[in-house]
């Protein structure tokens, strides 16, 4: 076979041929012109952007018969041998297949020999991050003090895996992805030279499919040429590249904007019948939804949208019927559904349910309405449940309470909340609430003593004294994660029931995690003592199975309360309020008492 693929045929041979990497070619040109070429160069960047090509161009510039020069002749024997890979002075090593220290030792041995017949010995190590640790260590000394007239060019797509001791011995150049416009322009030049007729829209489609890699774009373009005879139509491009017809996602979004769930499901079914992969279809939905938002907020900038005139008209018509806030919420909802697609046994069902959610998503209230509703709930009036004003102890109207006992405490008279002692059984857990308002003035009155405390102690007291119990336990879990990951994992399903002056009662779900915490109670007490900066005693309480005696069973299952809190955080109305008000959740409390 004598055919040479386009990716090799159109490989850059001069600095001027490299696309979109002027920030790298310019300093390399200047280094050659001023005779300040370093002994080690590290080229990083995604695949197919010109790392290995730049290494070969640099080798030709240094070993050309007319060089060192910025513009190699390309005709001398040295340039020809380097281009064909036959030069004895340019050694290319694929670190993905030669990772051992013995392979690096071969390079180190050959570095000692003078270049013949060229002027510089050049070692190109591709995918250098694949070398073993021992191989990197063997290479360090040579990189630091290489023999004269030698150059190492390291290329990688994952610079984070290279030891910093190696990176620090090289001049690093980061190559960037090639833009769609630059790839399309390069493909147009290739099409003209190859006498191929192809539309600008098809060239842009190929450029988008390449995802910033010029080599991938040339490979895809080569594939298109084999599917036709001289002319490449838009339909053939869509067929070969397996592109999603934009009419399908547009039909779904038009139905969602019109709040017609049935029409949206029918459009989804037509896309599925056309053989479109659900995951790709979901990505196209997100792309078109993004275009809707852009057209809505920036109607005078059509250049931000990549669409034909007909598609642009449909996008504008759909966007004018919907508010930007709801479009953004639709995008966020679709983005969350993307996470389920990766693990769903039936991806099509996930897409359909996501589309139904978009079509039935209620419009969000404006800021004034939300503020008025929040003010009415927080101002002592009746809440959404229609109940009477909640009774609170005098002087403790804003005191946080344990979520595990809050529902039970509201059924008792208000004075009874301040009576129980820290050592009381679970029914007296509201003691944590009664102590909270007292701790604040005591801490404030002892200003001289507080000033003498260290910063970690002040931080621990602030975390524990004024924050809701659930927040305290969340911070305690994070504190444990930093010091004992195994203990953190065991506490993940736990709930803080009672916090006394020097005691914590923690509720655990029956199972392996509970037994693990029981076996490490001493470690848990040590971590709690560090967190609160004082000796703390820990009591463990296992959540009882259904059917236990009411006299010994807690009034509310702490695990169930925690699950309820998680469900509240997933509520659409809550998310709307957070987005519109740009707020954050500080505490979650049940609105109604037990029935």
Buried (B, 14 or more C-beta within 10 A) or exposed (E): EEEEEBBEEBBBBBBEBBBBBEEBBEEBBEBBEEEEBEBBBBBBBBEBBBBBBBBBBBBBBBBBBEBBBBBBBEEBEBBBBBBEEEBEBBBBBBBEEBBEBEBBEEBBEEBEEEBEEBBBBBBBBBBBBBBBEEBBBBBEEBBEEBEEBBBBBBBBBEBEEBBEEBBEBBBBBEBEBBEBEBBBBBBBEBBEEBEBEBEEEBBBBBBBBBBBBBBBBBBBBBBBBEEBEEEBBBEBBBEBBEBBEBBBBBBBBBBBBBBBBEBBBBBBEBBBEEEBBBBEBBBBBBEBBBBBBBBBEEEEEBEEBBBEEEBBEBBBEBBEEBEBBBBBBBBEBBEEBBEEBEEBEEBBEBBBBBBBBBBEBEEBBEEEEBBEEEEEEEEEEEBEEEEEEBEBBEEBEEBBBBBBBBBBBBEBEBEEBBEBEBEBEBBBBBBBBBBBBBBEEEBEEEEEEEEEBEEEBBBBBEBBBBBBBBBBBBBBBEBBBEEBEEBBBBBEBBBBBBBBEEBBBBBBBEEEBBEBBEEBEEBBBBBBBBBBBBEBEBBBBBBEEEEEEEEEBBBBBBBEBBEBBEEEEEEEEBBBBEBBEEEEEEEBBBEEBEE
